[in-house]
Amino acid sequence: MYNEFYNFDRSPFENTPDPRSFYASEQHREALAAIEYCVRMRKGYVLVTGDIGSGKTTVGRTMLERCGGSAKIVGVLHGHDEPMVLLRQILLGLGSRFDPADDHTRLLKRLQNRLQIWALQNRPVVIYIDEAQTLSDGALEELRLLSNLDTDTQKLVQVVLIGQPELRQRIRSPRFAALRQRIALAKELRPLGRADTGLYIAHRIRAVSADPSRAGVVFSPLAIDQIHAFTGGTPRLINFTCDNCLLLGMVREARQVTPEMVRHVMADMVPTFDPSDPELDDLDVEPKLTLAGSI
């Protein structure tokens, strides 16, 4: 709606995991490097966790874009509850046929044969599971058992697990000690700091600007302070807030987002928020918006 006013090619703060808008903060860059390393070097299992809206899915999608040409990537969207359903989803992703009456042993044999075919083509097979915290205990154990399909000299499958922090806690339990030992690298995404919040906003605007050297809008330093205090540095919440700020800026025909505009947006997003509250003069206040409150 405001793209023409600001001379944008597309909206900068859409909450979609678009690799074109990936902001490589140090921690997001490390998470992406960990995934790429495990995939390219065939290290087996890698885990990336983070709170809702921390950008972990964008990290995963960026990996898919970078590695898709050299690896066979199977995105598992279903089968999180039952091990047999999980195996069938993986086989479907690999283009393998199977009989619905196949038992567990037969499915594993079909999977091993398919993995060996891809290995002969020198293309690693990557099983990519987002929202992996929803995996049942049985499905997690099934993923661990996939390592038994490896040959004496080669890992046939890589597993990328993307999930919320509770997944890390589950894997720490004694029950999953065997799976934990197979995880080559594990990264945890935290909220952005104040400096990264400002750089994130600038990056998203620059990525969509028709003329990247001349942004159609800027956020004042104090406005960024307010946004960081309001969102706690969670990328998804930053996107919500900045998107509304740009809409307000278009209505006011403003090329700079000010603290007053941020407070106005905050009042719209949280009905109980008072934009005249003097507490906001202290930029270290607790964030007033949560993901639950923004949906």
N, C-alpha and C positions, 0 to 999 in steps of 0.2 A: 504493500500500500504506500509506503514511504520511499521505495527504492528510487523512483524517478526524481523525487525532491532532493535526495542526497547523492544522486548519480551512482547508484549501486547496480551491479550486475544481477545480484540476488540478495536475499535478506541475510544479514550477517549473523543474526542471533537465533537462527532456527535450532530447535532442540532435536536435531537429527545427527547421527554419527557420520557426518560427511568428512572424508579424509582431506578434502580441499581446505577445510577450516581447522585442521588439526593444529593445536598450539603446543609446541614442544617445550613445555616447562622441563626443568631438570628431571623431575620424578616421572613425568609422562614419557620423556625421551628414554629414560632408563628402562621403563616397563616395555616400551616398544623394542628397544635393543635386546632385552632379555628374551622376548618372544622370537625375534628374528634369529638370534643366536641359536636358540634351542631347535628351531626349525631347520636352519641351514646346516648346522653342525650335527643334526640328528641326535640330540641329547635326551629325547624322550618326553618328559612332562615339564610343563611350566604353568605357574599359577599367578594370576593377577587379581587382586581384590581391592575393593574400595566401596565407600558408602554410595548410596543412591545419588546419581547426578555427578559423580566425581570424574567422569570422562573415560571410564574403563572400556565401554563399548566402542567409543571412537578410537581408542588405542587398538582394539581388536580389529576394527574395520580398516584402519590404516595398514595393519599387518597384512590383512587379506589382499589389499591392493598391491602392496610391495612384493609379496611372496607368491601371489596367485599364478604368475607366469612360470615359476620354477618348481612349484609343489602342487600336489592334488589336495585341495582343501575341502573337507566335508563338514559343513555346518549342521550341527544337530539341533533341531528345533523342537523335537518331540522325543518321547522315549525316556524321559527323566525319571519315570516311576518304576518301570519293569526292565530288568536286564535283557530279556529276550526282545522286547520292543526296541531297546537301545541298539542292539546288534542289527536288527532289521533296518533301522534308520541309517546306520553306517553303511550297510551293504547297498541300500538304495542310493546313497550318496556316491558310492563307488561304481554305480552302474551295474551291479551284480544282481542276477536273478536268483530267486530262491523259492522253495516250495513252502507255502504257509504251514504245512505239516512238519517242516524241518524241526528237529529237536535242537537243544543247545549245542551238542557236539557237532552236529551237521552244520549249523550256522557258523561256528568257529572255524570249521574246516574250509567252508566257502570263503570266509573272510581272509584266512591265511593265504589261500590260493590267489585271491585278488590282490592282496598286499604284495605278494611275490611278483606278480605281473608288473605292478607299478615300480617295484624295486629294480626290475630288469631295465626299465626305461629311465632309471636314475632320477626318479622324481619322488621325493618323500611324500608320504601320505600324512596329512595333518587333520586330526579330529578337533574341530573348534566348537566349544560349548560355551555360549553366553548364558547368564543367569544360572550358573552351575550350582549355586546354593540350593536350587530346587531338585537336584539329583537325589534320588533315594539312596539309602545306604547300600542297597543291592546294586544299583547302577554304578555307584562309585567303585564298589568292589569289582564290578565287571570291567570297568576302565583299567583298574590295576592289573587284572588278569590278561589284558591285551598285551602286556609286555612279555608274556610267555610265548607269544607268537614270533618274537624276534629270532633271528638266526644266531649262530655262534659268533658271527663277525659283523652283523648289521642290524640296526634297529629298523623295523619295518613300519612303525607307526609313531607319530608324534602326537601328543595330546596337549591342547591349550585350554585351560580352565579359566574362565572369567566369571567372577562372582562377588557377592557382598561379603563383608567381614566375617559373618557367621560361618562361611565355608572354611575359612582358615582355622577357625576355632574347632570345627568338626574334624578336620584333618589332623589336628594336634592330638586328638583322643587316641588312646592305646589301640582301639579297634582298627584304626587306619594307619598304623605304624608302617606296614608294608608299602602302602601307597605313598606315604610321606617320604620314605626313603628313595622313591623313584622320581621325586620332583627335583629337577636339576636347579631351577631358579624360582624364587617366589618374590613378587613385588607387591607393595601395598600403596595405593594412591591416597593421598591426603588432600584436604582443601588447599586452595591456592593462598599464598601469603599476599600481603598488600601490594608488593612490587609486581608479583606475577599477575595479580588481578588487573592492574593497569596495562601490563604488557599483553595480556590475553584480550582485553577489550580492543586495544589498538591493532592487534594482529587480526582479529575477526573483521574489523572495519577495512583494514588494508587489503585483506584477501578478496573482498567483494567490490572494491572501488574500481570504477572504470579507469581512473588515473590514480594508481597506488601512491604516487609521489605527492598527491594533493587530496587529502581526505575531505569528504563533503561535510563532516561533522567531527567535533572533538568533545571529549569528556574532560571537564576541568579536574585538576588534582583533588579538590575537595569533594567533587561529585564522586570520584572513584573511591575516596575514603568512605563516603556514605554507603556506596554500593557494597564495598567489602565488609563494612560493619553489619549491613543489613543481611547479606547473603552468607556470611561466614566463609567466603571464598569457594563456595560450591559452584562449579561451572554451569550446571543446569539452572541454578537460581540466578546466577549472573546473567544468563541469556534471557530469562523471563524479565528481569528488571530492565536490562538495557533495551530490549525490544520495546517495552512500554515507554521508556524514556525517549526513544527515537520517534515513536508515534506522537507523543506529546510535543516533541520538538517540531515535527512537521506541522502540527496544528498551530503552533505559535510562530512558525516560520523562523525557528531559531537554529543556528549552526553550531551552537555550543550547549552541551548539557551541563546544567548548574546544580549545585546542592539543593536548591529550592525545588527544581524539577524532580530530582530523585525523591525528595520527601513527598512531593505530590503523588508520584507513582506508588510509593510505599503505602500511602494512605488508601489508594485504590486497591492495592493488592491485599492489604490486611485491614479490614473494615474497622477494627478496634484500635488501629494505630492513630495517634495524634501527631500530625506533622509539626505542631508548635511545641511539642514536648521538649523542654530544655535538656533532657537527658541526651538527645542526639548531638548536642554540642560536644559531648565526650565520645570520641570516635572509637573507644574501646568497649562500647556497650555490647551486650550479647546480641547475636543475630535475632531479628524479629520475624523471620520467615523460615518456615520449614517446608520440606517437600510435601509432606502430608497436607499442609495448609494451602499449597499452591495448585493442587490437582482439582 
